[in-house]
Amino acid sequence: MNYFRQLKIAVLGPENGTGDSLDRNNRIAVFAFAILPGLSSNFNSFILLASMVWGIYCLATGRLALNLSRSDRLVAIGMSIYPLVMIASIFINPPYSEELDWIFRLLPFFSVWLILPRMRHSPDGRLVPLFILGAGIGMILTFLFSLLQIIFLMPRAEAGTSNAALLGVIGVLFGGIALLNVQSPRSVEQRIAILGYAAGLGCVLLSGTRSAWLVIPVHIVIFLWYFRKHSFHLSLRSLAITGSLLLAGIVALGSGQILARIQALQGDLTTLERSDGEITSLSARLALYKGSLSAIRKDPVTGYGPQNRMAAVLAELPENIRPQLPFSHVHNGFLTAGIDAGIFGIAAVSLMLMTPVIGAWKKETGPGRDLAIAMALLVVTSYVITGSFGIMFNQKALDPIFAYLVALICADRGSTHFAPVVRN
């Protein structure tokens, strides 16, 4: 309990000597943003929006300067191209429908310009460890929430996301980020890192998100690269024993969901072989992919605009199956971008996915650069792999998370050394 009293001071304690409360507000926002995605993803949108509004106010009143480096501007421009392309596509492609709503959804991608100068107001090495610790705590709480849902006979856990697939993405991403804290010299933070990663995997399994299962081995490769370069204070034997026991427990708890999802996939494959016209999860995706590719071939340059997305796809499919495909996206982020804005949309979303790696790679050599690269790779692989089989962007939880993490990855210098959140 003494640690958590110290943690409260670290998050809510006095300012950094600058004479204002921006650093304290940064700590609160970053810590809350890391904890909340699986518990109530709407709060992440609120935190990002509030940070953007406050950033505009501070820049307008001179409390902050737009002190972005060349690489920061490159990242911010790369983030901004995607929403600009989508906004252009909205107005190029009538009929118009809810244009202001679509534009509002795209605002998070402009946030790097506003929240990165604010994050830079905090000392180097303060916000990233706080986010990593918060991710671990958040995943533990989210897993307990998910477990209660399974106990009360929900077929797939959703926690506070209202969407099982979204929980899977958040679990694999934030669980992976949490594990980076095993390098902390504080034993409590190490335990939270291991428990947070195990809890994140538990959320993935309980949610039954098969695409998120594919991310796990890729993340293990990233961890092997990062921890080979940076020592951590746990012995390998202790880590292996603890990790194996936790993994065995998580798999045992999620075995029902794992088997159910595997059997569902087998059933979908059997139905697909029969070709009797029954629509399953797998056949619906294949139909959406087929319709998307056909629509993109007809208008590969400007696309159809996000407001006309599904109408364009369904027009390429037989009438008898259209009522059975009540989706808002085509379950592939790249095809969705292609439908929305043609080849420019695909190029823009590909560039945006590269921005976390660009921001990390452009830092000067040092431990902070390695940590930023590891975080960037965790983010990009999570979004690309899961987004190739489901939703990637244009989602009220995933968009703010991506934008906020891009800014956080850029915040510290590459020479910054990792330090525990609670330092004394």
QUIFENBEL-V521290 format. One line per field, one symbol per residue. burial: b if it has 24 or more other C-alpha atoms within 12 Angstrom, else e. A space follows every 10 residues. Layout:
burial = ???
This chain:
burial = eeeeeebeeb bbeeeeeeee ebbbbbbbbb bbbbbbbbbb bbbbbbbbbe bbebbbeeee eeebebebee bbbbbbbbbb bbbbbbbbbb bebeeeeebe ebbebbbbbb bbbbbbbbbb bbbbbbbbbb bbbbbbbbbb bbbbbbbeeb eeeebbbbbb bbbbbbbbbb bbbbbbbbbb bbbbebebbb bbbbbbbbbb bbbbbbbbbb bbbbbbebbb ebbeebbeeb ebebeeeeee eebeebbeeb bebbebbbee beeeeeebee eeeeeeeebb bbbbbebbbb bbbbbbeeeb bbbbbbbbbb bbbbbbbeee eeeebeebbb bbbbbbbbbb bbbbbbbbbb bbbbbbbbbb bbbeeebbbb bbbbbbbbbb bbbbbbbbbb bbbbbbbbbb bbbbbbbbbb bbbbebbbbb bbee
